[in-house]
Each structure stands twice: as C-alpha cells, then as structure tokens.
Amino acid sequence: MDLLGFGDLLLSGTWVTIKLALTSLCFGLIFGLIGASAKLSGSWIARTLATLYTTFVRGIPELLLVLTIYFGGSMVLMAIASNFGYDEYIEISAFAAGVAALSIAFGAYSTEVFRAAIQAIPKGQWESAQALGMTPLKVFFRIILPQVWRLALPGLGNLFQVLLKDTALVSVVGLSDIMRQAYVATGSTKQPFTFYMAAALIYLGLTILSTSMTTWLERRADPAARGARA
C-alpha cells in the first residue's frame, strides 16, 4: 500500500488504532464486570454508585469524555504535584487518555450486558453450588462466569464494533491513529478523498475481522454448535 508515499503512515496509524481498541476492551470488560456485580449486589451503596456511573457515562458524548480526561487529567496531576513543590506542566499522553475514556465508556455499556447475562442464569445454579460448600466468589468464577461469557458475547461483540470506530475520536487530542495519519496525508497532498476513503476501507476491514472473530468465539462458546459440527 503506497498511497503517494503515505501508505506506511496509514499502516502505523492502523497499528495504533488496534492497540488502542484492544487495550480499552480489556479494561472496559473489567469495568463492566465490576459495574454489573455492583448493580446486582445486596448493598444499596454499590447499586447506587453503579447506577450513577452508567447513567452519567452513557449520558455524555464519548468525545467530551476524551477531552475531559485529556485536559482535566493534566490539571488534576499538576494540582497534586504542586503540593510537592513541582510546578512544571504535566501532560497526559493521548494514548493513555484515549484508553481511559474508551474503557470507561465501554464499561458503562457492558455493565448492562453483563447484568442481563448474569440474571439470565437460573438462581438454582447459585443455590446448588453453595449447597456443595462453594464460596460465593468461587461460584461466580467457576460456575457463573463461564456461562456469562457465552450469553454476553453477542452484545459485547456489538459494543466492540462501536468501540473500534470510537477510537477515531482520540485523534482530536493528537493520537497518531488512522484518522490522524489520514489528516496529515491529506494536508500534504491535498487529496482528501483518497486518504479518507483509504481510512474508511481500513476501518471496514477491521470491522469485518472483528465480526468474524466474534462469530467464531460464539460458536466455540456454544456447546450445541460444537456438538452439531462433531
């Protein structure tokens, strides 16, 4: 892929986009599991905090979240550092701000996916496992969580598609992702259609790849599908 000498630039941006999406996915899944567990817990404080988290994050645009963390995070760090006599400017990296913002957003949406998946599992499984002497934590990780993944995979796959496209928002704070590199190439060549179309095709290719991976994971997680192939 040459693209007037900017092909390597777009490829490097693609790699940054993939790293950003996968890193945000990992942290977002953790936030989602914690949020779902809090919403289903017996503590009203945990339920209230989880509800506030999902309501607030889902109610604001992801771009605003990126900008708030990127610029607001620097202000917070500088305020803390000033207490220790450090007065220099502290800048949060665009990648770190992007991971934080996208992880928080993904976690808020995946909280509801996980919550629905957990509630879909019969309560009798909890009761039977605890009757055998298993602790609640062991029941969750050994009995419930494997089933939760199978039930949540379709919803999580859709959320990852959104996450993959939302990575483009981080380019506004200087991250050298696909969109940023396409913008740089456009500024040098004055051919916006060529490079933005190339960026669109790259995103489409990544979407097709992630969709295929999600479909494969769903089949692997479905015992009935595995039995039919056998």
C-alpha positions as CSV (number, residue, x, y, z in Angstrom):
1,M,0.0,0.0,0.0
2,D,1.9,3.1,-1.3
3,L,-0.7,5.8,-1.5
4,L,1.6,8.5,-2.7
5,G,4.2,7.5,-0.2
6,F,1.9,7.7,2.8
7,G,1.0,4.0,2.9
8,D,3.4,3.2,5.8
9,L,2.0,6.2,7.7
10,L,-1.6,4.8,7.5
11,L,-0.3,1.3,8.4
12,S,1.4,2.7,11.5
13,G,-1.9,4.5,12.4
14,T,-3.8,1.2,11.9
15,W,-1.5,-0.5,14.5
16,V,-2.1,2.4,17.0
17,T,-5.8,2.0,16.5
18,I,-5.7,-1.7,17.1
19,K,-3.6,-1.3,20.2
20,L,-6.0,1.4,21.5
21,A,-9.1,-0.7,20.8
22,L,-7.8,-3.9,22.4
23,T,-6.3,-2.1,25.5
24,S,-9.6,-0.3,26.0
25,L,-11.5,-3.5,25.6
26,C,-9.5,-5.3,28.3
27,F,-10.1,-2.5,30.8
28,G,-13.7,-2.0,29.7
29,L,-14.5,-5.6,30.4
30,I,-13.2,-5.3,33.9
31,F,-15.2,-2.1,34.5
32,G,-18.3,-3.8,33.1
33,L,-18.0,-6.9,35.3
34,I,-17.5,-4.7,38.4
35,G,-20.4,-2.5,37.4
36,A,-22.7,-5.5,36.8
37,S,-21.7,-7.1,40.1
38,A,-22.3,-3.8,41.9
39,K,-25.8,-3.4,40.3
40,L,-26.7,-6.9,41.4
41,S,-25.2,-6.7,44.9
42,G,-27.1,-6.5,48.1
43,S,-25.5,-3.2,49.0
44,W,-27.6,-0.2,48.2
45,I,-24.5,2.0,48.1
46,A,-22.9,-0.3,45.5
47,R,-26.1,-0.3,43.4
48,T,-26.4,3.5,43.6
49,L,-22.8,4.1,42.6
50,A,-23.1,1.7,39.7
51,T,-26.3,3.3,38.5
52,L,-24.7,6.8,38.7
53,Y,-21.7,5.5,36.8
54,T,-23.8,4.0,33.9
55,T,-26.2,6.9,33.8
56,F,-23.6,9.6,33.8
57,V,-21.2,8.0,31.2
58,R,-23.9,6.9,28.8
59,G,-25.4,10.4,29.0
60,I,-22.4,12.3,27.7
61,P,-20.7,12.1,24.3
62,E,-17.5,10.0,24.2
63,L,-15.7,13.0,22.6
64,L,-16.4,15.1,25.6
65,L,-15.2,12.3,27.8
66,V,-11.9,12.1,25.9
67,L,-11.4,15.9,26.1
68,T,-12.3,16.0,29.8
69,I,-9.8,13.3,30.7
70,Y,-7.0,14.6,28.5
71,F,-7.2,18.2,29.7
72,G,-8.8,17.7,33.1
73,G,-6.4,14.9,34.0
74,S,-3.4,17.2,33.4
75,M,-4.9,19.8,35.7
76,V,-5.5,17.3,38.4
77,L,-2.0,15.9,38.2
78,M,-0.5,19.4,38.2
79,A,-2.6,20.3,41.3
80,I,-1.4,17.2,43.1
81,A,2.3,17.8,42.1
82,S,2.2,21.4,43.2
83,N,1.7,20.2,46.7
84,F,5.1,18.6,46.5
85,G,6.8,21.6,45.0
86,Y,6.6,20.6,41.4
87,D,5.4,23.4,39.2
88,E,6.2,22.2,35.6
89,Y,3.4,21.3,33.2
90,I,2.3,17.7,33.2
91,E,0.8,16.3,30.1
92,I,-1.2,13.1,29.9
93,S,-0.4,11.1,26.7
94,A,-3.1,11.0,24.1
95,F,-3.0,7.1,24.2
96,A,-3.5,7.0,27.9
97,A,-6.3,9.5,27.8
98,G,-7.9,7.6,25.0
99,V,-7.7,4.2,26.8
100,A,-9.2,5.8,30.0
101,A,-12.1,7.4,28.1
102,L,-12.9,4.5,25.9
103,S,-12.6,2.0,28.7
104,I,-14.9,4.0,31.0
105,A,-17.5,4.3,28.1
106,F,-17.2,0.6,27.1
107,G,-17.5,-0.4,30.8
108,A,-20.7,1.6,31.3
109,Y,-22.4,-0.1,28.3
110,S,-21.1,-3.5,29.0
111,T,-22.3,-3.3,32.6
112,E,-25.9,-3.7,31.3
113,V,-24.9,-6.6,29.0
114,F,-23.2,-8.4,31.9
115,R,-26.1,-7.7,34.2
116,A,-28.6,-9.2,31.8
117,A,-26.4,-12.2,31.2
118,I,-26.0,-12.9,34.9
119,Q,-29.7,-12.5,35.6
120,A,-30.4,-15.0,32.7
121,I,-28.7,-17.8,34.7
122,P,-31.1,-19.7,36.9
123,K,-30.8,-19.0,40.6
124,G,-30.8,-22.7,41.2
125,Q,-27.2,-22.9,40.0
126,W,-26.1,-20.5,42.7
127,E,-28.0,-22.3,45.3
128,S,-26.8,-25.8,44.3
129,A,-23.2,-24.7,44.2
130,Q,-23.4,-23.1,47.6
131,A,-25.1,-26.2,49.0
132,L,-22.0,-28.1,47.9
133,G,-19.9,-25.8,50.1
134,M,-18.5,-23.5,47.4
135,T,-18.0,-19.9,48.5
136,P,-19.9,-17.1,46.6
137,L,-16.6,-16.0,44.9
138,K,-15.8,-19.5,43.8
139,V,-19.4,-20.0,42.5
140,F,-19.1,-16.8,40.4
141,F,-15.8,-17.6,38.8
142,R,-16.2,-21.4,38.3
143,I,-19.9,-21.7,37.6
144,I,-21.5,-18.4,36.6
145,L,-18.8,-16.5,34.7
146,P,-18.2,-19.2,32.0
147,Q,-21.9,-19.1,31.2
148,V,-22.0,-15.3,31.4
149,W,-19.4,-15.0,28.6
150,R,-21.5,-17.2,26.3
151,L,-24.6,-15.2,26.9
152,A,-22.9,-11.8,26.7
153,L,-20.7,-12.4,23.6
154,P,-23.3,-11.1,21.0
155,G,-23.8,-7.9,22.9
156,L,-20.1,-7.4,23.7
157,G,-19.3,-8.0,20.0
158,N,-21.7,-5.2,19.0
159,L,-20.1,-2.9,21.7
160,F,-16.7,-3.7,20.4
161,Q,-17.7,-2.6,16.9
162,V,-18.7,0.8,18.4
163,L,-15.5,1.0,20.4
164,L,-13.4,0.3,17.3
165,K,-15.0,3.3,15.5
166,D,-14.9,5.5,18.6
167,T,-11.1,5.2,18.6
168,A,-11.2,7.9,15.8
169,L,-12.3,10.4,18.4
170,V,-8.9,10.3,20.1
171,S,-7.2,11.8,17.1
172,V,-8.5,15.2,18.2
173,V,-6.0,15.2,21.1
174,G,-3.1,14.3,18.8
175,L,-3.0,10.4,18.8
176,S,-1.4,9.2,15.6
177,D,-4.2,6.8,14.7
178,I,-5.8,6.1,11.3
179,M,-7.7,9.3,11.2
180,R,-4.8,11.5,12.4
181,Q,-2.5,10.0,9.8
182,A,-5.1,10.4,7.1
183,Y,-5.5,14.0,8.1
184,V,-1.7,14.5,7.9
185,A,-1.5,12.8,4.5
186,T,-4.4,15.0,3.2
187,G,-2.7,18.2,4.3
188,S,0.5,17.2,2.4
189,T,-1.1,16.0,-0.8
190,K,-4.4,18.0,-0.9
191,Q,-6.2,14.8,-1.8
192,P,-8.8,14.3,1.0
193,F,-11.0,11.8,-0.9
194,T,-8.1,9.4,-1.5
195,F,-6.9,9.2,2.1
196,Y,-10.2,9.4,3.9
197,M,-11.5,6.7,1.6
198,A,-8.4,4.6,2.4
199,A,-9.1,5.2,6.1
200,A,-12.8,4.1,5.6
201,L,-11.6,0.9,3.9
202,I,-9.2,0.2,6.8
203,Y,-11.9,0.6,9.4
204,L,-14.2,-1.6,7.3
205,G,-11.6,-4.3,7.1
206,L,-11.0,-4.1,10.9
207,T,-14.8,-4.3,11.4
208,I,-15.1,-7.4,9.2
209,L,-12.2,-9.0,11.0
210,S,-13.6,-8.4,14.5
211,T,-17.1,-9.6,13.3
212,S,-15.6,-12.8,12.1
213,M,-13.7,-13.3,15.4
214,T,-16.8,-12.6,17.4
215,T,-18.8,-15.2,15.4
216,W,-16.0,-17.8,15.9
217,L,-16.0,-17.1,19.6
218,E,-19.8,-17.5,19.8
219,R,-19.6,-20.9,18.0
220,R,-16.8,-22.0,20.3
221,A,-18.8,-21.0,23.4
222,D,-22.0,-22.8,22.2
223,P,-21.9,-26.5,23.2
224,A,-24.8,-27.2,20.8
225,A,-22.9,-25.8,17.8
226,R,-19.8,-27.8,18.7
227,G,-21.9,-31.0,19.0
228,A,-23.5,-30.4,15.6
229,R,-20.2,-30.0,13.9
230,A,-18.9,-33.1,15.6
